[in-house]
């Protein structure tokens, strides 16, 4: 998991290093790589690879630490970061779908009153001061006179 699962972080870290930048991917890549490489070192050259070696919990570190393996930390960090990215992408996708649904609710055209007759025109062609008809069940094509016309309580009008 620390090698294959974290590959997007490692690749992004190399690209960012090439451009002289550092991002969150760089931090994750360095942390995962350090934990994994230390575990490999401790396993092959330290006390962790000896027969009968076991882990113990202590409040204070003692010794050189070559008996500790952190592969689970590398895998856990990778898993949690990937889970966070998945949840973020899902939330963005849902928010985008909600915004698209809201935009689709708007009126496309309006029945404009000109010379006592109704003419259907696109909403973008409505101008300030024009009157339009809204039938029962229709969507209102604009937000009203107070948003586009002069408001009596505003001094510059």
C-alpha positions in Angstrom: 0.0 0.0 0.0 2.8 2.4 0.8 4.3 1.9 -2.7 1.4 1.2 -5.0 -1.3 3.1 -3.2 0.9 6.2 -2.6 2.1 6.2 -6.2 0.1 9.3 -7.1 1.6 11.2 -4.2 5.2 10.1 -5.1 4.7 11.0 -8.7 3.3 14.4 -7.8 6.1 15.0 -5.4 8.7 14.3 -8.1 7.0 16.6 -10.5 6.7 19.4 -7.9 10.3 18.9 -6.9 11.3 19.2 -10.6 9.5 22.6 -10.7 10.9 23.7 -7.3 7.6 23.6 -5.5 6.2 21.7 -2.6 2.6 20.7 -2.0 0.6 18.5 0.3 1.5 15.6 -2.0 5.2 16.2 -1.2 4.5 16.1 2.5 2.5 12.8 2.2 5.1 11.3 -0.1 8.0 12.1 2.2 6.2 10.8 5.3 5.1 7.6 3.7 8.5 7.0 2.1 10.3 7.7 5.4 8.1 5.3 7.3 8.4 2.6 4.7 12.2 2.9 4.2 12.8 3.0 8.0 10.8 -0.2 8.2 12.8 -1.9 5.5 16.1 -0.8 7.2 14.8 -2.0 10.6 13.7 -5.3 9.2 17.0 -6.1 7.3 19.6 -4.3 9.3 18.1 -3.6 12.7 16.6 -5.6 15.6 13.2 -6.0 13.9 14.4 -8.8 11.7 15.8 -11.1 14.4 14.0 -14.3 15.3 11.8 -13.8 18.3 11.7 -10.0 18.0 8.5 -8.3 19.3 7.1 -4.9 19.6 6.4 -3.3 23.0 4.7 -0.1 24.0 6.6 2.5 26.0 5.9 6.0 27.0 9.5 7.1 26.3 11.6 5.9 23.5 14.7 4.0 24.4 17.5 2.6 22.3 18.1 3.3 18.6 14.6 2.5 17.4 15.8 -0.1 14.9 13.4 -2.6 16.3 10.3 -0.6 15.3 8.6 -1.2 12.0 6.3 1.5 10.7 4.9 -0.1 7.5 1.4 0.0 9.0 1.8 3.8 9.5 2.8 4.3 5.9 -0.2 2.2 4.8 -2.6 3.9 7.2 -1.6 7.4 6.2 -1.9 6.5 2.5 -5.3 4.9 3.0 -6.7 7.8 5.1 -5.5 10.4 2.6 -6.9 8.5 -0.3 -10.2 8.1 1.6 -10.3 11.9 2.2 -9.7 12.6 -1.5 -12.5 10.2 -2.4 -14.9 11.8 0.0 -13.9 15.3 -1.2 -14.4 14.3 -4.9 -17.8 12.8 -4.0 -18.9 16.0 -2.2 -17.7 18.2 -5.1 -19.6 16.0 -7.5 -22.8 16.2 -5.4 -22.5 20.0 -5.0 -22.0 20.4 -8.7 -25.1 18.3 -9.5 -27.1 20.4 -7.0 -25.9 23.6 -8.6 -26.7 22.3 -12.1 -30.2 21.3 -10.9 -30.7 24.8 -9.5 -29.6 26.4 -12.7 -32.0 24.3 -14.7 -34.9 25.6 -12.6 -34.7 29.1 -14.1 -37.0 30.4 -16.8 -35.7 30.3 -20.4 -38.1 32.8 -21.9 -40.8 35.3 -20.9 -44.1 36.6 -22.3 -43.3 40.3 -22.8 -46.1 42.8 -23.2 -45.6 45.1 -26.2 -48.5 47.2 -27.6 -51.0 45.1 -25.7 -49.8 41.8 -27.2 -47.7 39.0 -25.6 -44.4 38.2 -27.3 -42.2 35.3 -26.2 -38.6 36.5 -25.8 -35.5 35.0 -24.2 -34.8 36.1 -20.6 -31.5 37.7 -21.7 -33.4 40.2 -23.8 -35.5 41.6 -21.0 -34.7 45.2 -20.2 -35.5 47.4 -17.2 -39.0 48.8 -17.2 -40.5 46.2 -19.5 -43.6 44.4 -18.3 -44.0 40.6 -18.7 -46.8 38.2 -18.0 -46.4 35.3 -15.6 -49.2 32.7 -15.9 -50.1 30.2 -13.1 -47.4 27.5 -12.9 -44.8 29.4 -14.9 -41.4 30.3 -13.6 -40.8 34.0 -13.0 -38.2 35.2 -15.5 -36.5 37.9 -13.4 -36.3 38.8 -9.7 -38.4 41.9 -9.8 -38.3 45.6 -10.2 -36.3 46.2 -7.0 -33.2 44.4 -8.3 -32.9 46.3 -11.6 -34.7 49.5 -11.1 -34.0 52.4 -8.9 -34.8 51.8 -5.2 -36.3 54.8 -3.4 -34.2 54.3 -0.3 -30.9 54.5 -2.2 -29.6 58.1 -2.5 -27.9 57.8 -5.9 -31.2 56.9 -7.7 
